[in-house]
Each structure stands twice: as C-alpha cells, then as structure tokens.
Amino acid sequence: MQGGGTVYGVQGGSSSSGGTGVYGTAPLYGVYGSATAGGSAAGVYGTAPDFGVYGLSSGGNNTVGVYGQGGYGMQAGGTQIGIQAQVQNGSAAIAGVDGIYGGQSATGQHPSVDICFSGCGSEFYEDAPIQFEAGVWADTNYNGDNSTSGYYRPALMATADANIAGVLVNNSNVVPVLFVYNAGSGGGSTGTVITAQSPKGTCSFTSTGDTSCTGTLKSSVKATTADGPGEVETYAVESAENWFEDAGSAQLVNGAAHVNLEPIFGQTVNTDIEYHVFLTPDDDCKGLYVTNKTASGFEVHELGGGRSSIAFEYRIMAKRLGHEKERLARVVSPRANRRADSASAALEASN
C-alpha cells in the first residue's frame, strides 16, 4: 500500500488470484476518495480482471455500497458489466441493477436531439441535451439492426416477476412523461419507435407516425347500463383503404344545390382523384343524386327533374393525401425479417 502521493492518495495492488488491492471496512466509509484536480482525476479508481471497484453496504436505510459525485457521478466500463449493484436480504439478492452496458453508440455520440412539444409547432421547439443531463444514461454500441440472431441487447433493461418493471412519473405541464425517438432513416414498419407485445398480440408505433395493432382500436366511454353506471367500449371503424371522412348538411333549392368541401378538410385529402358522396334527404322527394364532382365540391340534384326545396345530409369519403395507393398492405414484422435474414444467411453458408 502506498499513500500520500501526488497522483494517488492510496494505491494498492495484489498479485494473488483472489487478492484485493485496497480493502476497507468501517461504520461509515469502507473506502473514501476525493479528487479536486481537473482532467481525468478520479476520487476512487480501480482496475481488475473481475471487479474494478466493489462496494458492499450492510447497514440500514441510506447506506450505499458505492457512491460517486462529480462531473460523472460514476463511470465504468467492462467486457461484461460496467456497473453491477444488488440489494441483499440476508444471503439472497432481492433486487439488482445491470446498468451502463456496452460502449458508446453512434446515437450516444450526438450531443442532443430536437424535441418538439405542444403540437410540434414553432411555439415550443428546443434542442434537448438528453444524454448529458440525465439522471441515468445507459448506452450500448451493439448494432441490433445488423443482427440475424433474433435477439436484442438493450442499453437499459428492467425485469420483474408479477410486478411492475418500470414506473415513470413527472409533474410537468409541458414536458411529456416519456419521450421516445428513432433516428433511423427507415419508414413504416422498418422504423418502429415503440412496440408493445404480449403472447396474445402486438401494437407498434412507427417513425412515420403510424399505429399498427393486431387487436382492436377502442375507447372507454362513461355510460349507464342495466348493471348501473360504468363504462362501455366503443370501436374504431377500419377499412381496406386509407380514407378520411367528413359530414354535413345543405339545402336543395328548386331541385339543385352546390356543396363546397370544407377548406381545411380539403387540405387533408386528395380530391383530384375519385371520392365518394352519400346523400340522405330530410324530407319527401323523388330522390337525390350527385354530379359534377370537382376537387373543391359537388352538385346535388333531385331525380326525375324534380323541383323540391328541402334540406339534405351528406357524407364524404376521400383518400388521405399521400396515402392514395395503400390498400390492405402486407405486414412483415421485424422479428419475421430477422428470421428471413437468418434463413437466407444459413442457406448461403450451406452453399
């Protein structure tokens, strides 16, 4: 052991396979180190084949096995686990953390990402240095996009048995509780931002803003039934193509009317191609039909040259702008892609 040096306050080494360089035990601090110099100075620095720094606390509340404070409270690297911590209950570990797994990723090298809140307009658009002001920053340099094994190696993972694996809470009126960002250039199912999965189904949110679920899209609405006050389920209408709909009412005068499409609705759909209009008269007449459909509106006439002056209702179905050709598109999950890539690689190897 060496003390009082200008570089190391305490330096210890052991050549024994089971030896310890520095070992300390005390009611408060087993090993305590403090560094005031700049650069790469460290309060406690340890390197070893197994544990660079190992701390164990057997006290009650507010006792810590390893505690770090500074520009980086704790920084660690290893071939398997950078930092490992576990809470002991007697001889059994009842909780644990494997944090900071792997090295710095390409995403981790970026100082910040653009985050947009409150409608994604210019009113609140800021550069958010997430990595360097994080309570916990977990990073991995494993590029799962190139994997054909079907396994992920996450930067951060939480597991639990019959309990909640993670809880996220904040008290902000502006910032979301959870922000998830995929910087990949792929779109659709290849640029998935969030996937929620169970043995019975999957729901994904993609980088293009699409939502894809194997289950139903539904809402819970307050209502009173035969069982008393409560909630009932309502279900979203789904179709084979990407339609936007609008509805309204108009007045037939002497058997004719012209209806202009609502301007904002017209910006969201492509009415330069075929769209559909459905009519319902609000009074007695010979019947109604649609003619002269244009990008901005359509005409309504009474059948048989009728001259009625009545109100009528209409519903419009038009293709969503930018999604005109979508119809029952085939879905291939990322897992299926990995299986296909793995099978292709095996086939090439066999040849």
N, C-alpha and C positions, 0 to 999 in steps of 0.2 A: 504494500500500500504506500502511496506517495501523496503528500499533502502540501499545501502552501505554494503550489506552482503558479506561474503566470498564465498558463493555458488551462490547466485542470486544477480545480480546487481539491478534488480527490480522484486518484486514478488507481484502479486495482485490476489485477489480471490473475488468471489461474490456468495452468496448462493441463489440469486434470479433466478427464472427460465429464465428470459430474461436479466440477468445481464452480465456484462463484467468484467473479471479480470483486464485487463490492456487495456486502450483505449487512443490512442494518435492521434492527428491531427496537421499537420504542413505543411508549404510550401514545405519542403524537405523530412524529415523523420517523419512519424507519430510515429513509434516505431523503435528504433535503438538499436541493441545489438551486443556486440563483446566479444568473448571468446578467451583467449590466452593459457589456460591450455590444456594439452593433455587429453587422455582418452575419456570420453563421454561428455565433456564440450560442451555447446551449446550457441551460441550468443543469440538466441531467442528460447524459449521452451514453448510450450503451450499445454494444455490438456483440453478437454471439451467434453460434450456429443455430440455436433454438430460440431463446428469448433475449432480445437486446436490453429491455428493461422489464422487470417483473415486479409487480406490487400486489400485496395481499393485505386486506384490512379485515380484522376480526371484531372490530368494535360495533357499536350500535349505530343509530341514525347519524347522518352527516359525516361518516368516516369514509375515506377514499383510498383505494388501492394505489392508484397513480393519479396525480393531479398536475396539470400543466397550465401555465398562464403566460401569455406573451403575444407577439405578432402571430405566431401559430401556437395555440394552446398545447397542441400535441401533434407531432409529425412523425410518421413511422412508415417504413417500407419493409417488405419481406417477400420471400419466394412463395409463401403460402398465406399468411395472415399478417397484416401490418399491425393491427391492434386487436387484442382479444381480451374481453372482460366478462366475468361471470359472477353472479351473486350466489354465495354458498348458504345453504341451510343445513348445518351440520356437515356431513360429508357429501351431500347431494347438491348439485347445481340446479337452482330453481329458475334462474333467468340468465341470459347472456347476450352478448353483442359481438358480432364479427363486423367491424367497421373498417373503412378505408381499404378496400380490397383491390389489388392490382395497382397499375401505374396511371399516369395521366393520359387521358384520352384526347382525341382530336377536339371534341367538344369542350373538354376541360381546359384547353389551351386558350379558348376565346375569353376575353375579359368580361364580356357581358352579352346579353341578348336584348332585343327590343320587346317590350311588353306593352300591350295596349289594353286599357280598362275602359269601362263605361261607354260601350258602343263602338269602340275601335275607331274613333274619330280623332280629330286634332286636339280635342279639349283635354285629353289626358294620355299623352304618348311619351313614355320616358325610357331611357336607357337604364336597365337594371343590372347592376353588377352582382348577380346572384352568388357566384362561386366564392367571391372574396369577402362577402359579408354574411356568410351562412353560419347558423348555429352548428350544423353538421354538414360537412361536404364529403360525400363518398364518390369515388371516381374509379373507373376501370378502363383499361386500354384494350380490352378484348373486343374485337370487332365481330359481333354476332351475325352481321349481315353476310359474312363470308362463310358462315358455318353450315355444314350439311349434316351435322350430328343430331339436330332437333333439340338441343339444349341451350339454355340461356346462362350467362354468367353475369348476374346483375351487379351494379355498383352498390346497391343498397337492397337488402332483403330482410323482411320481418316475418316470422312464423309464429303460430300459436296453436294450441290444442284446445278446441271448444272454447275459444276466447277471441277477442279482437286483436288482430295482428298489428294494427296501426290506428292511431287517432290523431287527427289534425284539427286544430282549433285556432281561430284568431278573433279579434274584436274590432276589425276594421270595417268602416262603411264604404270603402273604395276598393281595397285590395282583395282579391279572391283568396279563399282558404287554401285552394290547391291550384297551382299553375303548372300545366304540362305542355311541353313544346317539343316538336320533332323537327330538327333542322335538315332532314333528308330532302332530296330533290324529287323523290318519287311521289306520285299522287295516287289517289284511290286506295285500294286495299294494300298497296305496297308501301304506303306512308302512314301506317297506323300510329296514332298518338296514344290512345288508351284501348286496352282490351280487357273486358270483364268476362270471366269464364268460369264455368262450373261443369260437373259431369252431365248436366242436362241442357246446356245452352251457352251461347256466346253473344256478346254485344261489343261492337267496336266503333270507335270514333276516329276518323281518318284525318290526314293532314289537309285534305281538301274540304273539310267541314261536313263530311257525310257521316251518317249514323247507320250502322248495319247490325241488325239483331236477328237471331234465329227464333226469338219469341215474339210476343205481340207488343205493340206500342199502345199504351193505355194510360188513362188518368183516373185518379180517385176523386169523386165529386160527392159533396155532402148531400144527403137525401134521406127522407123518412120512408121506410118500407113497412111491411107487415110486422117485421121484427122490431120496429121502433127507429129512432134517429140513428144515423150512422153514415156510412159512405158506400157508394156503388161505383163499379168500374165502367168507364166509357172507353171505346176503342177507336183508334185511328183508321180511317178508310185508306186502303192501299190499292194501287193499280199497277198494271203491267208496263205503263209508260210514265214519264215524269211530267205530270200535269199540275198547273196552277188553276184555281177556280175563283170566280167572283160571281156575285148575285146582286140583283137589283130589281127595280120596278120602273115602269114608264107608262105613257098614256097614248092610246090609239085615238087618232082624230080623223074622222071620215074614212076609217078603214086603213090608215097608214101611220107609221111612226119611224123616226130615225133615232137610233141609240148610239151615243158616243161611248167608247170604252173609257173607264176611269183612268186618267193620265198616269197615276203612279203605278196602278196595276199593269198598264200597257208597257211600262219600262221593264217589268219583270218577266214578260213572256214574248214569244216570237209570233206575232200575228201576221207576219208576211207569208207564213205557211198556213195550212188548213187548221182552223179551230172550230169548236162546236158550240152551238147556242140551243138551249132548251127553253120552250115557252109554255106559260100557263096563263090563260085568260082569267080575269077576275069577275067576268060577267058573261051573259049569254051572247054567243056569236056563232058564225059559221065555222070558226076555227082560224088558226093563225099559222103563218109560215115566214121563214127568214129568207132574205135575198140581199144581193149586193154587199156581201161581206168584204170589208177592206181592213187594212191594218189599224184604222182608227175607230171603226164602228160598223154598224149593220142596219139594215132596214127590216121592218116588220109590216106585213100586210094581212088583211083578212081574206080568207079563202072565198072563191067564187065572186070576186069583185065586190065583196061586202063593204058597207059604209059605216060600220059601227064606231062609236066613240066610247071606248071602255079602257079601264086600266088592265095592265098585264104584268106578269113577273117573268124574269129571265134568269138563266144560269149559264155561265160561260166556262168552257174548258179549253185552255190553251197550253201549248208546250212551254215549259220553263226555258228561258233564254239560256243558251249554252248547253242544253241537255236534250236537244231535239231528237237525237238518234238513239237515245237509250231506250231499250226495251228488253225486259227480262234478262239482263246481263248475267252471264255465268259467274259464279262466285268461286274463287280459289283462295283458301285460307293460307296465311304464312306457313303454318305447320305442314299443309299439303305441299306447298312449294319446296320446303326443306326435304320432305320425303321424296319428292320427284327428283330434286337435285342429288340426293344421296343415292337413289336408284340409278340415275344417269352416271354418277361417278363410279359406282360399283360395276356397271356394265362396261364402261371404258377401261377400268382396271382389268377386267376379265379378258378383254380383247388385247 
